[in-house]
């Protein structure tokens, strides 16, 4: 890995963006590596949750300017196959990841960075965090899922402010408007993130994956379709060992031990 660091500890897969010389700006190499790690983590039964974070000051300060210069010479097919197959690929993998995902940031998440955080289940931030959908500055729009995810999180009006007025949102405000999940202190930041991820990792895996998919489909389908799909998923969960364990634990007043089966 050239642009990211990874580590699996206590069932949590950590991904740290690490290009300090460019404030972790993303190039194709960055998201290609991320796609590979996400595929491995999805398939690894020892991984129960994932944290996307960063080394150094900023989370991800947009696309690498070298890449932005190069884009001017690309054909539409090259943009689709050589660039966004990887950029959208990373965002799609995060969005569809069956296990819990957390974005943890203390600095700027600009354009690509902001989009990747929106693809995660939760966002943990400090006061120094900044979400900035600044695509219009380059004459572009947000192509990695933010156009759908952002209005769902903060409402249509605030999403228009962030997208069309390029309004940056800092950590405290992000929590207030529902863009971020929790506001943390700088000191002990990664320890608190680790504990939060451990809490998620202990959730019943089959039920978490089914609930996550149902929430996503709820944005895309009618009530009737949602009811039908959720009934099918619930029937599968009722037949699982996790359901029996959850019920036994509730009756015995103890913490459940889920196995994901």
N, C-alpha and C positions, 0 to 999 in steps of 0.2 A: 504494500500500500504506500502510495506517495502522498496523497492528500488527506487521508483520514487515518485515525488510530481506532483500533477495536479491542475489546476485552469482554470476556464472559465471566461473570462472578456472581455467585449466589442465584443462578438462574436468570440473571439480567445481562442482556447484550448491550454494552455501551458502544456508541459510535461518537468519536470526537472529531469534528472538522479541524484540520490542522495545516493551514497555509498562512503562517503569520506574516510573511512578507507582503501579502496582498489582502490582509484582514479577512482571510478565509473566503475570498471571492471564488466562485465556482467556475470551473472549466469542464470540458467533457470528461477528462480523467477523474475529476471529483465525483461526478454523479455515476460514472461507470463503476467506480469502486463501490459506491454506495449501493447500487443495484445488486452487485455480487454479494455484498455482506447481507443485505436484506433477504436475498434468496436463501442464503445459507442459514440465516437465523430463523426464517419461516420453517425450513425443513428440519431444523435441529430440535429434537424433543427435549433437550436439556435447557432450551431457552424458553422462558415463561413471560418475559416482558422485555421491552427495548427502550433505551434512552438515547435520544439524539442530542448531543451537546457540542461543546467547542473548547478548544484551547485558546489561550490569549484573550484579547479584549472583546472582539466582536464575534457574533454567531456566524453570520455569513453576509458579507457586504456586497451582495449582488453578483452579477456575472462578471467574469474576468474581462478586463478591457481589451486584452489581446483577442479573446474570442469575439467580442462585440465588433472589433475592427474586421476580423476575418469574415464575419457573417455577411458583410456587404458584397462579398464575391460569390456567395453561395446561391445555387438555384433553389427553388421551392422544394424540389425532391431531396436535395442535400440537407436542407434545413430539417425536413421531416425525418429522414433516415439516419443522418449522421449527428444531428444535434438533439432534437426533441425526442427521439427514440430513447435517449438516455435521461434527459432532464424530466420529461413527462414520465419516463419509466420509473425514476426514483420516487416521484410524487405519487404515482399510482400504486407502487408497491407499499408505500407508507399508508396510503388511504385504505388499501384493501388488506393490510396486514391483519391476520386473524388474532394476534396476541396484543396485549396492551402496549401502547406506544406513548412516550412522553418526550416533548421537546423541552429542553432546559437551557435558558439563555439569560445572559447578564449584559449583553451588548446589543448591537444593531443587527436586526434581521431584515435585510433590504431585498426587495423584489424576489429573486429565487429563494433567499433565506426565509422570507415571510411566507411564501407559498409552501415550503417544506414544513414549517411549523404548523400551518393550517391543516396539513394532511395527517398530523398526529392526533391522538385521542385527547391529550391534555398538554397544556403549556404552563410550565413553572418558570417564574421570572423574578428578577430583582428590580429595584427602582431604575437601574441603569439600562434596562432592556428597552429596545425601540423596535416596533413593527412599522415597516414603511413600504407600502405598495407603490413605488415610485416609477412605474413602468412608463407613464406618459411623458416623463422627462426625455426619454429616448424615442418617443413617437411609437411606443409599443403598448400592448395590453398584457394583462396577466394570463398566461396560457397554461398554468400548471394545476389548475383546480380552484384557485382562489375566487374566481368569479362566482362559483357555486357555493363554496364553503364559507366565505366571509359573510355574505348576507344572512346565511343560516345561523351564524354565531352572534353577529352584532346588530342585525336588522338592515333593511334596505337603505335607509337614510344614512347611517354611519358608514356602511360599505361604500356608498357613493362618495362620501367625503374622503375616505381613504384611497379609493381608486381614482376618482375624477379630479379631486383637488390635491391628490398626493399628500394627504394629511398624515404626518407621523403620529404614532400613538405610543407613549411611554408606559413603563411598567405599571405604575399605580392606576392610570386610566384604563389600561388594558384589562386589569382585573375588574374594575368598576363596570365596564361595558360588556363583560363576558367573553372578551377575546382571550384572556389568560385565565388560568384556573386558580393559581395561588401566587401571592406576593411573598417572596422569601428574602431573608437578610443575606448579604454578601458572605458574612462569616458562617462557615459550615454549610455552604450552599449545596455542594455535591453530596454531603452526608444526608441532608434532608431529602434531596432528590432520590437518593438510594433507598431511603426508608419508604418513600412514596411508591417507588417502583416495586419494592418488596411486597407492599400491601396489595398492589395490583397483581403481582405474580401469584399470590395466594388465592386469587379468585378462581372459581370453577371454570376450567378452560373451555369446555364445550359450550357452556351457557354464555360465557363472555363473548366468544366468537359469534354465536348465534344472535345475541342481543346487539352487538356492534353492527352486524350485517343488517339486522332488522331496522335499526335506527337509520342506517344509510339508505336502505330501500324506502323508508318512510318519507324521505325527501323526494323520491322519484316516482312513487306509485300512489294509487288511490287508496282510500280506507278499505274498500272491498278487497283489493289485491293484497294489502298489508295484512288484513285479518286472515286471509287464506294462507299466505306464506308463513305467518307466525304460528298458525295452528299446526302446520307440517313440522316446523322446527320444534315446537313444544312437544309433539308426540315423540320425536327423536330424543329429546332431553329427558322426558319421563322414563324412557327405557334405559337410561344411562346409570352407571355405577355412581357417578357424582350426585345424581338426584337422591339415590338411596342413602349415600353418605351424608348429604346435607340434611335430609329429613331425620336420620338417626342422631346427628349432632345436635339438632334443634331440640329433639325430645330428651336427649341426655344432658342438655345444657353444657356443651363443650364446643371447642373450635373444630370445624370440619377439616378433614384432610383429603382434599380433592386430588384425583389422579389423572383427570382428563380423559376419562373413558366411560 
